[in-house]
Amino acid sequence: MTLRVETRPAQGKDRLVTVALVGLFLVALAVRLYLATLPGYEDDTTHFKWWTRLVTQEGLSQAYSGTYPQTYAIYPPLMMFFLKAVGHLYQGLFSPSFALDAPQLGFMNKGLGIVFDLLTWVAIFLWVRKWKGLRAASLAALALALNPAIIFDVAYWGQPDSIHSFFLLLSMIFLVDRKPAASWASLAAAALVKPQAWVFLPLVAAVTVWRSGPKGLAQGVAAGTGVSLVAVAPFLLHNTLPQLLTLPNEIYGAMAVLSANAHNIWWLYSPGPGLVPDDGTIGLLSYRNMGLLLLAVFYGFSLWRLRGRPEQPQILATAAFLGFSFFMLLTRVHENHMFMVFPILAVCMVSNARWRWI
């Protein structure tokens, strides 16, 4: 009898907490769905509409066959696969002629990012719950779900940053769980959606060697290569691989500026309202090479600190630090390139109380 009296209030309190947490997740989703109905930043959303029509009507192999921006996409092939899936769904449900001005197309393209945003919440929740329990898992996932910058980027602006960030988070989770093949496969998927994810390759390689040895490294490289071959298969089959190989140069050449509205050290160096080209020099080094040198120094310091103790909290903290360093130190960085750091920070925050402030 005494046991019932003591547990009922506790059970009632837990139920209220659960309802409140679920309610917050639903609010976060509802806000995203509402913002997805708005036009957003029309230049970028229009580009994604063009690319969705291109790969839906012409095929994946023609994604890089024309001229930017209408008939040449400056995103890697796995992103084109996701846009093609959206395009076929849109064409089958709403517009057989593939009208570009229908609101459903913009909503569905934004919806793609929202879906991967939700998947990221789930990945954070499931992994943190395994280590820290239900309450910590809910708070970690909500740290991302309620972040206003994340909401703006995905739901209003319509950027697909949640897609590569989801695969990158999986790569880090598999890395700390000593699953090198899954980690490398996920990293390859992230980089084949958006190339900024490649900055994590040296970290993944080093930790794989330290924790899983040469065998783990071989497994990882094989898995990453396999994912990459699947992504480029349409170009191999249709003899358009030379067109795909022009993509790195096109991406590199897009917006060759010091800081594309990214508030990093290069924006501090030249904080004017305009976009300043990054073709200047500091002494003997170009701005671009100076940024690469600084990143190499920070990278080397991070791996030196991590070596010998690559455990779960240290690996995740190093990944977040390197993602932040990439954003702060390189030229040609856009404001939304910081996005991929936040899912990693969400799982970091439960490892160390100091991370909650960040």
C-alpha positions in Angstrom: 0.0 0.0 0.0 2.8 2.4 0.9 4.6 1.5 -2.4 1.5 2.6 -4.4 1.2 5.9 -2.6 4.8 6.7 -3.3 5.0 5.6 -6.9 1.8 7.2 -8.2 2.9 10.8 -7.8 6.3 9.8 -9.4 4.5 8.1 -12.3 2.2 11.1 -12.7 5.2 13.5 -12.8 7.0 11.3 -15.3 3.9 11.3 -17.5 3.6 15.1 -17.4 7.3 15.4 -18.3 6.9 13.0 -21.2 3.8 14.9 -22.5 5.7 18.2 -22.2 8.7 16.9 -24.1 6.5 15.4 -26.9 4.6 18.7 -27.0 7.9 20.6 -27.6 8.9 18.3 -30.4 5.5 18.8 -32.0 5.8 22.6 -31.7 9.2 22.4 -33.3 7.8 20.4 -36.2 4.7 22.6 -36.6 6.9 25.7 -36.8 9.0 24.1 -39.5 6.0 23.0 -41.5 4.5 26.5 -41.4 7.7 28.2 -42.4 8.1 25.7 -45.3 4.9 27.2 -46.9 6.6 30.6 -47.2 8.7 31.6 -50.2 11.9 31.9 -48.2 15.0 33.0 -50.0 13.8 32.8 -53.6 17.1 32.7 -55.4 18.2 29.5 -53.7 14.8 27.9 -53.7 14.5 28.6 -57.5 17.9 26.9 -58.1 16.7 23.8 -56.3 13.5 23.8 -58.3 15.6 23.9 -61.5 17.8 21.1 -60.4 14.9 19.0 -59.3 13.3 19.3 -62.7 16.6 18.7 -64.4 17.4 15.3 -62.8 13.7 14.2 -62.8 13.2 14.8 -66.5 16.8 14.3 -67.9 18.1 11.8 -65.4 20.9 11.9 -62.7 23.6 11.5 -65.4 22.7 14.9 -66.8 23.0 16.9 -63.6 26.2 18.5 -64.8 25.6 18.6 -68.5 24.6 22.2 -69.0 25.3 25.7 -67.6 24.9 26.9 -64.1 22.4 27.6 -62.6 19.6 26.2 -64.7 21.1 23.1 -66.2 24.1 22.5 -64.0 23.8 21.8 -60.4 26.6 22.6 -58.0 25.8 19.9 -55.5 27.3 16.4 -55.4 25.5 13.4 -57.0 23.9 12.0 -53.8 22.0 15.3 -53.3 20.8 15.0 -56.9 19.4 11.5 -56.0 17.3 13.0 -53.2 16.1 15.8 -55.5 15.1 13.3 -58.1 13.1 11.3 -55.6 11.2 14.6 -54.6 10.8 15.4 -58.3 9.1 12.1 -59.2 6.8 12.4 -56.2 5.9 15.9 -57.1 5.3 15.0 -60.7 3.2 12.0 -59.8 1.0 13.8 -57.2 0.7 17.4 -58.4 2.1 18.3 -61.8 2.8 15.8 -64.6 4.1 18.8 -66.7 6.5 19.7 -63.8 5.4 23.3 -63.3 8.1 25.3 -61.5 5.8 27.9 -60.0 3.5 25.5 -58.0 3.9 26.1 -54.3 3.9 22.3 -53.7 7.3 22.0 -55.3 9.0 24.5 -53.0 7.3 23.0 -50.0 8.4 19.5 -50.9 12.0 20.6 -51.5 12.0 22.2 -48.1 10.3 19.1 -46.7 13.2 17.0 -47.8 15.4 19.0 -45.4 12.8 18.8 -42.7 12.6 15.0 -43.0 16.4 14.7 -42.4 16.1 17.2 -39.6 13.6 14.9 -37.9 15.9 11.9 -38.6 18.7 13.8 -36.8 16.5 14.3 -33.8 15.8 10.6 -33.7 19.5 9.7 -34.1 20.5 12.0 -31.3 17.7 10.7 -29.0 18.4 7.0 -29.6 22.2 7.3 -29.2 22.1 9.5 -26.1 19.4 7.4 -24.4 21.7 4.4 -24.7 24.3 6.2 -22.6 22.5 8.7 -20.5 18.8 7.8 -20.3 15.5 9.2 -21.5 15.7 12.7 -20.0 19.2 13.5 -21.3 18.3 12.1 -24.7 15.2 14.3 -24.9 17.1 17.5 -23.9 19.9 16.7 -26.4 17.4 16.3 -29.2 15.5 19.4 -28.2 18.7 21.4 -28.2 18.7 20.9 -32.0 14.9 20.9 -32.6 14.3 24.3 -30.9 17.5 26.0 -32.2 16.1 29.1 -34.1 19.1 29.1 -36.5 18.4 25.5 -37.5 14.7 26.2 -38.0 15.5 29.2 -40.2 18.0 27.4 -42.3 16.0 24.3 -43.0 12.4 25.5 -43.0 12.4 29.1 -44.2 15.6 29.5 -46.2 15.2 26.0 -47.6 18.8 24.9 -47.4 19.4 21.1 -47.4 22.1 21.3 -44.7 20.3 18.8 -42.5 21.0 16.0 -45.0 24.7 15.9 -45.0 24.7 16.8 -41.3 22.6 13.7 -40.5 25.1 11.4 -42.3 28.0 13.2 -40.7 26.4 12.7 -37.2 26.0 9.0 -38.0 29.6 8.8 -39.0 30.7 10.3 -35.7 28.4 8.0 -33.7 29.6 4.9 -35.6 33.2 6.1 -35.1 33.0 6.2 -31.3 31.1 2.9 -31.3 34.0 1.2 -33.1 32.2 0.5 -36.3 34.6 1.8 -38.9 32.9 0.5 -42.0 29.6 2.2 -41.1 31.4 5.4 -40.1 33.3 5.7 -43.4 30.2 4.8 -45.4 28.2 7.5 -43.6 31.0 10.0 -44.1 31.1 9.3 -47.8 27.4 9.8 -48.0 27.7 13.1 -46.2 30.4 14.3 -48.5 28.4 13.2 -51.6 25.6 15.4 -50.4 27.7 18.5 -49.5 31.5 18.6 -49.9 32.2 20.4 -46.6 32.0 17.1 -44.8 35.3 16.0 -46.3 37.1 18.2 -43.6 36.4 15.3 -41.2 38.2 12.7 -43.2 41.6 13.0 -41.5 39.9 12.8 -38.1 37.9 9.7 -39.0 41.1 8.1 -40.5 43.2 8.8 -37.5 40.6 7.5 -35.0 40.0 4.4 -37.0 43.7 3.5 -37.0 44.0 4.3 -33.3 41.0 2.3 -32.2 40.5 -0.4 -34.9 44.0 -0.8 -36.5 44.8 -1.4 -40.1 42.0 -3.9 -40.5 39.4 -1.4 -39.4 41.0 1.2 -41.8 40.8 -1.2 -44.7 37.1 -1.9 -43.9 36.4 1.8 -43.7 38.0 2.7 -46.9 36.2 -0.2 -48.7 32.9 0.9 -47.3 33.4 4.5 -48.3 34.6 3.5 -51.7 31.5 1.3 -52.2 29.1 4.2 -51.3 31.0 6.5 -53.7 30.8 4.0 -56.6 27.1 3.6 -56.1 26.7 7.4 -56.2 28.7 7.8 -59.5 27.3 4.7 -61.2 24.8 6.6 -63.3 27.6 8.7 -64.7 29.7 5.7 -65.5 26.8 3.9 -67.2 25.9 6.9 -69.4 29.5 8.0 -70.1 29.0 11.4 -68.4 31.8 10.9 -65.9 33.9 13.7 -67.5 31.0 16.1 -66.8 30.9 15.0 -63.1 34.6 15.6 -62.8 34.1 19.3 -63.6 32.0 19.6 -60.4 34.9 20.2 -57.8 36.2 23.1 -59.8 32.7 24.6 -60.2 32.0 24.3 -56.5 35.4 25.8 -55.6 34.9 28.7 -58.0 31.5 29.6 -56.8 31.6 32.8 -54.7 35.3 33.2 -54.5 35.0 35.7 -51.6 36.7 36.2 -48.3 33.5 35.5 -46.3 30.1 34.8 -47.9 28.2 36.4 -44.9 29.9 34.0 -42.6 30.9 35.9 -39.4 34.3 34.3 -39.1 37.9 35.8 -38.9 37.8 36.8 -42.6 34.6 38.7 -42.0 36.3 40.4 -39.1 39.3 41.2 -41.3 37.1 42.9 -43.9 33.6 43.5 -42.3 32.2 45.7 -45.1 28.7 45.2 -46.4 30.0 43.9 -49.8 31.5 40.5 -50.7 35.3 41.0 -50.9 37.2 38.6 -53.3 39.7 36.3 -51.6 42.4 36.9 -54.2 44.5 39.2 -52.0 47.6 38.3 -50.0 49.0 38.7 -46.5 52.8 38.8 -47.0 53.7 35.9 -49.2 50.5 33.9 -48.6 47.2 34.4 -50.3 44.1 34.7 -48.2 43.0 31.2 -49.2 46.4 29.6 -48.4 46.5 31.5 -45.1 43.2 30.0 -44.1 44.3 26.5 -45.2 47.5 26.9 -43.2 45.6 28.0 -40.1 43.2 25.1 -40.4 46.1 22.7 -40.8 47.7 24.1 -37.5 44.4 23.7 -35.6 43.9 20.2 -37.1 47.3 19.1 -36.1 46.9 20.4 -32.6 43.5 18.7 -32.3 44.9 15.3 -33.4 47.9 15.7 -31.1 45.6 16.3 -28.1 43.4 13.4 -29.1 46.1 10.9 -29.7 46.4 8.3 -26.9 42.9 8.9 -25.5 40.4 8.7 -28.3 37.3 7.9 -26.3 33.7 8.9 -26.8 33.6 12.4 -25.3 37.0 13.4 -26.7 36.2 12.3 -30.2 32.9 14.1 -30.3 34.4 17.3 -28.8 37.3 17.2 -31.3 34.8 16.8 -34.2 32.8 19.8 -33.0 36.0 21.8 -32.6 37.2 20.9 -36.1 33.9 21.8 -37.7 34.0 25.1 -35.9 37.6 25.7 -37.0 36.7 25.0 -40.6 34.0 27.6 -40.4 36.1 30.2 -38.7 39.4 29.9 -40.6 38.7 29.2 -44.3 37.7 31.7 -46.9 34.7 31.2 -49.2 32.7 29.9 -46.3 29.0 30.7 -46.2 27.0 31.5 -43.0 25.1 28.1 -43.1 28.3 26.0 -43.3 28.3 26.1 -39.4 25.1 23.9 -39.5 26.9 20.6 -39.4 28.5 21.4 -36.0 25.2 21.6 -34.1 24.1 18.0 -34.2 27.6 17.0 -32.9 27.3 19.6 -30.2 23.9 18.2 -29.2 25.5 14.8 -28.4 28.5 16.5 -26.8 26.4 18.4 -24.3 25.5 15.3 -22.3 29.1 14.3 -21.9 30.4 17.3 -20.1 28.4 20.0 -18.3 30.6 22.8 -19.8 29.3 21.9 -23.3 25.8 22.8 -22.3 26.7 26.4 -22.3 27.9 26.1 -25.9 
